[in-house]
């Protein structure tokens, strides 16, 4: 379970949502992982895994509610 408040998680979500769409797409998540891991191949694999685990309704985007569920589980 996350030790962060919903407001802190919303701030993190908005930082990842670089196009301001209100959703996180696969490219945004992959970009984040590339910055953190510094390895594009590992970033792509990690991002795809996390994306598919978090996108519960399979609409190819992560909503804030899905993000919250993923961060709090």
C-alpha angles and dihedrals in degrees: 000000000000122000090206126100121242088251091055091047091049089053090051091046091052091049091054092044093075096168092054094233094135090246136079114235128197094261092053092050092046091051090053092050091047089055092048099040100031090214118099096201093051090042092055092049094046094045093050091050095048092042094054092045093050102039094081097172093045096231092136094250135080116233122205090254091054089046091052092049090050094048094046098046 
